[in-house]
């Protein structure tokens, strides 16, 4: 480690303005992004006519064809219906009411009930029609859903259940005249009107009409007993005893009905899933017949387009809510208020501009579709008809086209990555050939892939598979490699030679002529246009004597290490994987160049001395290095090795500098002198 002396007094200089640097977003190469999908023609959105609310609605011609069938056929049809269907058909006309009347034939109702797993009631108390209403009927037709409570033997909609199913205390408060034994005779439930369970510790719930009815029966039993000159208490207790036994039978019936209801619900779910699967298979067959791959519209879970973003706003072209949210959450109002005085904007043009921004930000991945498109078309369990398919297929087709676009792009990227990996052996083989001929200089793997002759092999699958293309490509690749390295060398040479010219260091006359006649190494300063005419004729014999000088050091633009050519090119490629060496091989600061000239003057050496010759003569020496800190003060580091003088920041120091947002990785060196202390120690330790 180098020793550090006290800070030398010096006049502080103003802090240098930090150089502007590109943000990481411009220097870091991101992964390739799939190009945006173009949806194409969307006339189907304007022509949409399908109504999901009544998809099976047909024009009624007023002809009753069912009633015209023979009675025997109607009875045959009726005998295969469920209890709920029997209830529904019995309410359609007098004919069907007479055909399904229990008075005429109660067997139809009984067989329908038993066929669906509903057993005979142990408690009794219901005829077949009442039993059918309990298990599958609908009492409140104003509401789509109703709640069945087999413990209470009720079928109620939610409003009625909330109004009539209550705790005993609430009913007693409302009907103060109830008989003391009323609740002992009433059916009770542990289910709330919303279907949830009554918490433990709370009283059961009762059906208010049943409570008032049992109270009336108890009073009636006692009144009749008094009329017969009997004990009213005995009459009421007898009724309570009968109701207690009845309640037990009802509980057992309720348990069986709950189990059967769950079994039927499970069976209906299985059947509905089977029909949905058949519908999915039908849609899949139709999509495949149109030329789409199944993976473009089916998910891994087996469903159709479950990851799709169906957008009603895009379908209806209505973005008013988005416009309001955009204006309230952005600086749109502030921007408009500042611009309004300078450039008034038409209201329609303003809305169109905002809608364009909203679509670009929130609706790039949307597929227009009507409300509940997925539920009513993709996941429905009805049989898919021809008209429905023709009317509703377009959103699914656009979704498949979007996925196909992304899939083909992804497959292309994967294929290119595979072909690039297959080119690595060629890269390693050519590296040995070219590097040995170009002083160890070669390209990074990314730069190699970017060569036009190499791009053809990994971008074009046909060229990659063509053996003749490989045979003809290798000489072209070699030529491109040598040309690329040579162009980079010429650009660096032009850069350092102009620095020598500005610093007053002698240059050959031909080199001076080249620099004076041409303003840069490339035509119009554009590397893509090739080398300028005079620079193009520069040879290694013209450039190497100058590039090998000690005064021709380059600074690494990443870690600030100082290297001569070709060491700087090798360092940038091997240590930092740089793809553009001239972009990171910078000329050291003017102060460092003057310090280097001063060091040579102190040693009495020519400015033309090569870097290798200086290292051979003084590479083992130690140096005192004076630098200026960021605060403007100077400090001297004693006994640095020559390698340390030219070294850059370590990876850990670079990372720490990034975290501190450091503006520079280079030391501001003011002076380099041979270390006197270490020279004396070396002289004392030498043998006499």
Secondary structure in CASP SS format (residue, H / E / C, confidence):
PFRMAT SS
TARGET T0000
AUTHOR 0000-0000-0000
METHOD secondary structure of the structure
MODEL  1
X C 1.00
X C 1.00
X E 1.00
X E 1.00
X C 1.00
X C 1.00
X C 1.00
X C 1.00
X C 1.00
X C 1.00
X C 1.00
X C 1.00
X C 1.00
X C 1.00
X C 1.00
X C 1.00
X C 1.00
X C 1.00
X C 1.00
X C 1.00
X C 1.00
X C 1.00
X C 1.00
X H 1.00
X H 1.00
X H 1.00
X H 1.00
X C 1.00
X C 1.00
X C 1.00
X C 1.00
X C 1.00
X C 1.00
X C 1.00
X C 1.00
X C 1.00
X C 1.00
X C 1.00
X C 1.00
X C 1.00
X C 1.00
X C 1.00
X H 1.00
X H 1.00
X H 1.00
X H 1.00
X C 1.00
X C 1.00
X C 1.00
X C 1.00
X C 1.00
X C 1.00
X C 1.00
X C 1.00
X C 1.00
X C 1.00
X C 1.00
X C 1.00
X C 1.00
X C 1.00
X C 1.00
X C 1.00
X C 1.00
X C 1.00
X C 1.00
X C 1.00
X C 1.00
X C 1.00
X C 1.00
X C 1.00
X H 1.00
X H 1.00
X H 1.00
X H 1.00
X H 1.00
X H 1.00
X H 1.00
X H 1.00
X C 1.00
X C 1.00
X C 1.00
X C 1.00
X H 1.00
X H 1.00
X H 1.00
X H 1.00
X H 1.00
X H 1.00
X H 1.00
X C 1.00
X C 1.00
X C 1.00
X C 1.00
X H 1.00
X H 1.00
X H 1.00
X H 1.00
X H 1.00
X H 1.00
X C 1.00
X C 1.00
X C 1.00
X C 1.00
X C 1.00
X C 1.00
X C 1.00
X H 1.00
X H 1.00
X H 1.00
X H 1.00
X H 1.00
X H 1.00
X H 1.00
X H 1.00
X H 1.00
X C 1.00
X C 1.00
X C 1.00
X C 1.00
X C 1.00
X C 1.00
X C 1.00
X C 1.00
X C 1.00
X C 1.00
X C 1.00
X C 1.00
X H 1.00
X H 1.00
X H 1.00
X H 1.00
X H 1.00
X H 1.00
X H 1.00
X H 1.00
X H 1.00
X C 1.00
X C 1.00
X C 1.00
X C 1.00
X C 1.00
X C 1.00
X C 1.00
X C 1.00
X C 1.00
X C 1.00
X E 1.00
X E 1.00
X E 1.00
X C 1.00
X C 1.00
X C 1.00
X C 1.00
X E 1.00
X E 1.00
X E 1.00
X C 1.00
X H 1.00
X H 1.00
X H 1.00
X H 1.00
X H 1.00
X H 1.00
X H 1.00
X E 1.00
X E 1.00
X E 1.00
X H 1.00
X H 1.00
X H 1.00
X H 1.00
X H 1.00
X H 1.00
X H 1.00
X C 1.00
X C 1.00
X C 1.00
X C 1.00
X C 1.00
X C 1.00
X C 1.00
X H 1.00
X H 1.00
X H 1.00
X H 1.00
X C 1.00
X C 1.00
X E 1.00
X E 1.00
X C 1.00
X E 1.00
X C 1.00
X C 1.00
X C 1.00
X C 1.00
X C 1.00
X E 1.00
X C 1.00
X C 1.00
X C 1.00
X C 1.00
X C 1.00
X C 1.00
X C 1.00
X E 1.00
X E 1.00
X E 1.00
X H 1.00
X H 1.00
X H 1.00
X H 1.00
X H 1.00
X H 1.00
X H 1.00
X H 1.00
X H 1.00
X H 1.00
X H 1.00
X H 1.00
X H 1.00
X H 1.00
X H 1.00
X H 1.00
X H 1.00
X H 1.00
X H 1.00
X H 1.00
X C 1.00
X C 1.00
X C 1.00
X C 1.00
X H 1.00
X H 1.00
X H 1.00
X H 1.00
X H 1.00
X H 1.00
X H 1.00
X H 1.00
X H 1.00
X H 1.00
X H 1.00
X H 1.00
X H 1.00
X H 1.00
X H 1.00
X H 1.00
X H 1.00
X H 1.00
X H 1.00
X H 1.00
X H 1.00
X H 1.00
X H 1.00
X H 1.00
X H 1.00
X H 1.00
X H 1.00
X H 1.00
X H 1.00
X H 1.00
X H 1.00
X H 1.00
X H 1.00
X H 1.00
X H 1.00
X H 1.00
X H 1.00
X H 1.00
X H 1.00
X H 1.00
X H 1.00
X H 1.00
X H 1.00
X H 1.00
X H 1.00
X H 1.00
X H 1.00
X H 1.00
X H 1.00
X H 1.00
X H 1.00
X H 1.00
X H 1.00
X H 1.00
X H 1.00
X H 1.00
X H 1.00
X H 1.00
X C 1.00
X C 1.00
X C 1.00
X C 1.00
X H 1.00
X H 1.00
X H 1.00
X C 1.00
X E 1.00
X C 1.00
X C 1.00
X C 1.00
X C 1.00
X C 1.00
X E 1.00
X C 1.00
X C 1.00
X C 1.00
X C 1.00
X C 1.00
X E 1.00
X E 1.00
X H 1.00
X H 1.00
X H 1.00
X H 1.00
X H 1.00
X C 1.00
X C 1.00
X C 1.00
X H 1.00
X H 1.00
X H 1.00
X H 1.00
X H 1.00
X H 1.00
X H 1.00
X H 1.00
X H 1.00
X H 1.00
X C 1.00
X C 1.00
X H 1.00
X H 1.00
X H 1.00
X H 1.00
X H 1.00
X H 1.00
X H 1.00
X H 1.00
X H 1.00
X C 1.00
X C 1.00
X C 1.00
X C 1.00
X C 1.00
X C 1.00
X H 1.00
X H 1.00
X H 1.00
X H 1.00
X H 1.00
X H 1.00
X H 1.00
X H 1.00
X H 1.00
X H 1.00
X H 1.00
X H 1.00
X H 1.00
X H 1.00
X H 1.00
X H 1.00
X C 1.00
X C 1.00
X C 1.00
X C 1.00
X E 1.00
X E 1.00
X C 1.00
X C 1.00
X C 1.00
X C 1.00
X H 1.00
X H 1.00
X H 1.00
X H 1.00
X H 1.00
X H 1.00
X C 1.00
X C 1.00
X C 1.00
X C 1.00
X C 1.00
X C 1.00
X C 1.00
X H 1.00
X H 1.00
X H 1.00
X H 1.00
X H 1.00
X H 1.00
X H 1.00
X H 1.00
X H 1.00
X H 1.00
X H 1.00
X H 1.00
X H 1.00
X H 1.00
X H 1.00
X H 1.00
X H 1.00
X H 1.00
X H 1.00
X H 1.00
X H 1.00
X H 1.00
X H 1.00
X H 1.00
X H 1.00
X H 1.00
X H 1.00
X H 1.00
X H 1.00
X H 1.00
X H 1.00
X H 1.00
X H 1.00
X H 1.00
X H 1.00
X H 1.00
X H 1.00
X C 1.00
X H 1.00
X H 1.00
X H 1.00
X H 1.00
X H 1.00
X H 1.00
X H 1.00
X H 1.00
X H 1.00
X H 1.00
X H 1.00
X H 1.00
X H 1.00
X H 1.00
X C 1.00
X C 1.00
X C 1.00
X C 1.00
X C 1.00
X C 1.00
X C 1.00
X H 1.00
X H 1.00
X H 1.00
X H 1.00
X H 1.00
X H 1.00
X C 1.00
X H 1.00
X H 1.00
X H 1.00
X H 1.00
X H 1.00
X H 1.00
X H 1.00
X H 1.00
X C 1.00
X H 1.00
X H 1.00
X H 1.00
X H 1.00
X H 1.00
X C 1.00
X H 1.00
X H 1.00
X H 1.00
X H 1.00
X H 1.00
X H 1.00
X H 1.00
X H 1.00
X H 1.00
X H 1.00
X H 1.00
X H 1.00
X H 1.00
X H 1.00
X H 1.00
X H 1.00
X H 1.00
X H 1.00
X H 1.00
X H 1.00
X H 1.00
X H 1.00
X H 1.00
X H 1.00
X H 1.00
X H 1.00
X H 1.00
X H 1.00
X H 1.00
X H 1.00
X H 1.00
X H 1.00
X H 1.00
X H 1.00
X H 1.00
X H 1.00
X H 1.00
X C 1.00
X C 1.00
X C 1.00
X C 1.00
X C 1.00
X H 1.00
X H 1.00
X H 1.00
X H 1.00
X H 1.00
X H 1.00
X H 1.00
X H 1.00
X H 1.00
X C 1.00
X C 1.00
X C 1.00
X C 1.00
X E 1.00
X H 1.00
X H 1.00
X H 1.00
X C 1.00
X H 1.00
X H 1.00
X H 1.00
X C 1.00
X E 1.00
X C 1.00
X H 1.00
X H 1.00
X H 1.00
X H 1.00
X C 1.00
X C 1.00
X C 1.00
X H 1.00
X H 1.00
X H 1.00
X H 1.00
X H 1.00
X H 1.00
X H 1.00
X H 1.00
X C 1.00
X E 1.00
X H 1.00
X H 1.00
X H 1.00
X C 1.00
X E 1.00
X E 1.00
X E 1.00
X C 1.00
X C 1.00
X C 1.00
X C 1.00
X C 1.00
X E 1.00
X E 1.00
X C 1.00
X C 1.00
X C 1.00
X H 1.00
X H 1.00
X H 1.00
X H 1.00
X H 1.00
X H 1.00
X H 1.00
X H 1.00
X H 1.00
X H 1.00
X C 1.00
X C 1.00
X C 1.00
X C 1.00
X H 1.00
X H 1.00
X H 1.00
X H 1.00
X E 1.00
X E 1.00
X E 1.00
X C 1.00
X C 1.00
X H 1.00
X H 1.00
X H 1.00
X H 1.00
X H 1.00
X H 1.00
X H 1.00
X H 1.00
X H 1.00
X H 1.00
X H 1.00
X H 1.00
X H 1.00
X H 1.00
X C 1.00
X C 1.00
X C 1.00
X C 1.00
X C 1.00
X C 1.00
X E 1.00
X H 1.00
X H 1.00
X H 1.00
X H 1.00
X H 1.00
X H 1.00
X H 1.00
X H 1.00
X C 1.00
X C 1.00
X C 1.00
X E 1.00
X E 1.00
X E 1.00
X E 1.00
X E 1.00
X E 1.00
X E 1.00
X C 1.00
X C 1.00
X C 1.00
X C 1.00
X C 1.00
X E 1.00
X E 1.00
X E 1.00
X E 1.00
X E 1.00
X E 1.00
X E 1.00
X E 1.00
X H 1.00
X H 1.00
X H 1.00
X H 1.00
X H 1.00
X C 1.00
X C 1.00
X C 1.00
X C 1.00
X H 1.00
X H 1.00
X H 1.00
X H 1.00
X H 1.00
X H 1.00
X H 1.00
X H 1.00
X H 1.00
X C 1.00
X C 1.00
X C 1.00
X C 1.00
X C 1.00
X C 1.00
X C 1.00
X C 1.00
X E 1.00
X E 1.00
X E 1.00
X E 1.00
X E 1.00
X E 1.00
X E 1.00
X C 1.00
X H 1.00
X H 1.00
X H 1.00
X H 1.00
X H 1.00
X H 1.00
X H 1.00
X H 1.00
X H 1.00
X H 1.00
X C 1.00
X C 1.00
X C 1.00
END
